[in-house]
Amino acid sequence: MFLVIAALAAIIATALWYVKAPNDQYKLGLLSLIFWGATLMWLVDHVMAYLAEGGEFLEVNLDATMLGVCVVLVGLLVWLVSLLVSDPKRVLFRRQPPA
């Protein structure tokens, strides 16, 4: 289930980035890459586990769902820290815009 949740988050972040693409002020491209990286990692993990062990491809249980939610929250936290460090609206640090 965490693969599905990460893929949905990646699709949503990519759609938001695409809408705001000319002016990527809020680093939505980074958020999209974070979620696509997690999705790709788990896709490879699921394929390798399925080929090696067989069984079910997707886990549908509470633990897998909570892992997916936690990963989305951690991805959003990393994106938020990156956004605060870059300070696109110059709220934290009053500095002159680049010339």
Backbone as a ProteinNet text record, in pm:
[ID]
protein_1_A
[PRIMARY]
MFLVIAALAAIIATALWYVKAPNDQYKLGLLSLIFWGATLMWLVDHVMAYLAEGGEFLEVNLDATMLGVCVVLVGLLVWLVSLLVSDPKRVLFRRQPPA
[TERTIARY]
81.9	0	86.6	205	291.1	340.8	354.6	390.6	280.6	156.7	43.2	32.6	50.5	41.7	153.8	275.2	386.8	365.5	311.2	284.5	177.2	73.7	-30	26.1	109.4	171.9	262.5	333.8	421.5	340.8	229.6	145.7	86.8	39.5	-18	88.2	206.2	313.8	359.4	363.6	403.3	300.2	172.7	67.3	74	96.8	110.5	233	342.9	464	440.7	370.9	347.9	262.3	166.4	81.8	164	255.7	337.8	476.7	498	631.8	707.8	647.3	730.2	790.9	721.1	769.5	768.8	874.8	881	932.7	859.3	900.4	898.2	807.3	791.1	858.6	948.3	1027.5	940.7	833.5	747.6	816.9	916	995.2	1072.2	1124.7	1195	1099.4	981.5	881.6	844.2	828.6	796.7	908.6	1032.7	1145.8	1156.9	1126.4	1128.4	1029.9	908.3	806.2	831.2	882.3	913.4	1030.8	1125.8	1236.6	1189	1098	1042.8	961.5	885	803.9	891.7	994.9	1085.3	1158.6	1201.9	1270.6	1181.6	1055.9	965.7	919.2	910.9	875.2	983.8	1109.2	1219.3	1219	1194.8	1189.5	1077.8	960.4	848	874.7	929.9	957.7	1061.7	1168.5	1273.1	1221.2	1141.9	1085.7	988	910.2	814.4	886.3	993	1067.9	1143.8	1193	1272.3	1186.4	1075.9	998.4	859.1	807.9	670.5	572.9	453	353.1	280.8	225.6	149.5	243.3	202.9	285.7	265.4	141.5	109.9	59	109.6	60.6	-52.8	-166.7	-280.4	-314.6	-250.6	-280.7	-252.6	-283.9	-270.7	-125.1	-34.5	107.2	161.3	126.4	173.1	111.3	-14.4	-79.3	-15.8	11.3	74.4	216.2	287.9	421.2	412.6	315.1	296.8	264.5	177.7	142.9	264.4	342	462.3	564.8	580.3	676.6	632.1	502.8	453.1	477.2	453.8	478	626.1	713.5	857.3	901.5	848.5	879.3	833.9	715.1	666.5	752.1	800.7	886.4	1020.2	1079.9	1206	1185	1074.1	1042.2	1021.4	953.4	928.8	1059.2	1150.6	1280.2	1356.1	1353.9	1420	1357.1	1227	1155.7	1189	1196.9	1230.6	1373.7	1463.5	1602.7	1616.6	1545.3	1555.2	1476.4	1372.5	1294	1252	1163.6	1131	1058.3	986.6	915.3	993.2	1114.5	1202	1133.1	1070.2	1000.7	1095.2	1175.4	1265.1	1385.8	1438.9	1556.5	1524	1525.3	1499.3	1625.2	1629	1746.5	1701.9	1793.9	1764.9	1749.8	1656.3	1645.3	1769.1	1804.7	1923.1	1902.9	2010.5	2003.1	2013.4
-118.8	0	125.7	117	235.1	272.4	175.3	205.8	287.6	250.8	322.3	463.9	478.5	610.8	701.6	647.4	727.8	765.9	674.9	705.7	813.5	806.8	910.8	1046.6	1047.6	1173	1227.4	1139.1	1182.1	1239.5	1177.2	1226.8	1362.1	1377.7	1506	1615.4	1584.7	1684.1	1721.9	1625.7	1654.6	1741.7	1713.8	1796.4	1939.7	1955.2	2089.6	2160.9	2088.4	2146.9	2190.4	2107.9	2139	2264.6	2282.2	2401.7	2526.1	2514.5	2628.1	2627.2	2549.7	2527	2653	2749.8	2864	2939	2943.1	3013.6	2915.9	2835.1	2731.6	2791.7	2889	2962.3	2874.3	2780.9	2699.3	2563.4	2545.5	2423.3	2298	2305.7	2189.6	2081	2119.3	2020.6	1930.8	1988.1	1909.4	1814	1861.3	1775.6	1660.1	1689.9	1585.8	1482.1	1528.9	1435.6	1350	1405.7	1328.4	1212.6	1241.9	1137.3	1038.1	1085.2	992	902.5	955.6	872.9	761.4	795.6	694.3	591.1	637.8	546.6	451	503	418.6	318.3	363.4	275.1	157.4	188	80.7	-5.6	49.7	-31.8	-136.6	-93.8	-188.9	-291.8	-247.5	-338.9	-441.4	-396.2	-488.8	-588.3	-540.7	-630.5	-734.2	-691.3	-786	-886.8	-841.3	-933.6	-1031	-982.1	-1069	-1174.8	-1135	-1231.1	-1331.2	-1286.3	-1374.8	-1465.8	-1412.7	-1487.9	-1525.9	-1454.7	-1479.4	-1415.4	-1463.3	-1409.1	-1290.3	-1208.3	-1092.5	-977	-898.5	-786.3	-664.2	-634.5	-519.7	-566.2	-505.7	-534.1	-437	-491.1	-407.1	-438.4	-364.2	-377.9	-244.5	-237.9	-112.1	-67.7	-161.1	-124.5	-61.9	-120.4	-66.7	70.6	88	217.4	323.7	290.1	386.5	419.6	323.2	350.6	448.8	430.4	523.4	663.7	675.8	807.6	871.9	794.1	848.4	895.3	822.9	862.5	991.6	1005.7	1130	1246.3	1224.7	1330.8	1367.4	1268.6	1296.9	1369.4	1329.3	1398.9	1544.1	1567.1	1704.5	1783.7	1718.4	1785.2	1824.8	1736.4	1767.9	1883.8	1880.9	1989.3	2120.2	2115.2	2236.1	2295.9	2212.7	2262.2	2326.3	2262	2319.6	2452.7	2460.7	2584.4	2694.2	2660.3	2760.3	2808.9	2720	2760.3	2854.4	2825.5	2912.4	3041.8	3040.9	3160.2	3240	3183.4	3248.8	3382.7	3403.7	3530.8	3627.6	3588.9	3671.6	3715.6	3619.9	3646.9	3630.1	3524.2	3498.4	3591	3614	3698.5	3812.5	3932.4	4047.9	4078.7	4036	4060.5	4119.3	4178.3	4240.5	4131.6	4148.2	4049.3	4054.2	3938.5	3936.6	4027.4	4094.3	4189.5	4121.7
0	0	0	61.2	65.5	-73.2	-162.2	-300.9	-367.6	-344.8	-404.8	-348.1	-217.2	-154.4	-203.5	-212.9	-263	-409.3	-490.1	-630.5	-643.8	-562.3	-566	-525	-422	-379.7	-490.4	-559.3	-668.3	-784.1	-816.5	-926.5	-891.4	-769	-726.6	-725.2	-670.5	-666.2	-806.3	-897.3	-1034.5	-1104.3	-1080.7	-1140.4	-1087.9	-957.9	-900.7	-956.6	-970	-1026.5	-1170.6	-1247	-1387.7	-1404.3	-1316	-1321.5	-1288.8	-1193.7	-1149.8	-1213	-1319.4	-1376	-1416.9	-1482.7	-1523.2	-1404.5	-1293.8	-1175.3	-1058.3	-1048.6	-944.5	-814.3	-763.1	-644	-518.9	-513.4	-393.4	-402.3	-496.7	-510.3	-519.9	-596.3	-614.2	-696.1	-775.8	-848.2	-752.8	-646.2	-544.6	-474.8	-440.6	-377	-468.9	-595.4	-692.5	-701.1	-703.5	-709.2	-583.6	-469.4	-344.4	-353	-395.8	-402	-515.2	-629.8	-738.1	-699.5	-622.7	-575.2	-484.1	-391.7	-302.1	-379.6	-477.4	-557.4	-637.1	-700.2	-777.7	-688.2	-570.7	-477.2	-438.3	-403.3	-360.9	-477.1	-595.4	-710.8	-736.5	-732.8	-750.7	-637.9	-514.9	-400.7	-417.3	-459.9	-477.7	-590.7	-700.8	-813.4	-773.9	-708.1	-668.2	-565.8	-470.3	-371	-435.7	-531	-599.3	-682.2	-749.5	-830.7	-743.9	-629.6	-544.2	-458.1	-405.2	-307.8	-356	-454.3	-497.8	-400.5	-397.9	-305.8	-365	-278.2	-325.8	-360	-460.4	-504	-415.1	-378.5	-293.3	-158.2	-54	80.4	111.3	147.3	183.7	328.7	418.7	560.5	629.4	755.9	829.1	840.4	861.7	874.5	745.5	631.8	504.4	477.1	514.9	496.2	584.8	709.1	800.4	755.2	700	646.8	530.7	443.8	332.5	379.4	478.9	533.7	598.6	673.4	738.3	636	527.4	424.7	356.7	332.1	273.2	369.1	497.2	595.3	603.8	600.5	604.9	477.4	363.5	238.6	242.9	297.1	312	410.6	515.8	613.1	550.5	471.8	404.2	307.4	233.7	140.4	215.7	329.3	408.2	460.2	507.8	555.1	439.8	324.1	206.8	168.3	178.4	145.7	245.6	373.4	474.6	460.6	422.8	404.9	286	176.9	59.7	77.6	161.1	195.8	72.8	-13.1	-139.5	-124.7	-17.8	0.5	88.9	127.3	210.2	339.6	405.5	530.5	648.9	646.9	759.2	757.9	640.8	629.3	530.9	581.1	494.4	415.7	291.9	209.6	77.6	10.3	-117.6	-223.8	-315.3	-423.6	-511.2	-570.6	-656.3	-777.5	-814.5	-926.7	-1058.9
[MASK]
+++++++++++++++++++++++++++++++++++++++++++++++++++++++++++++++++++++++++++++++++++++++++++++++++++

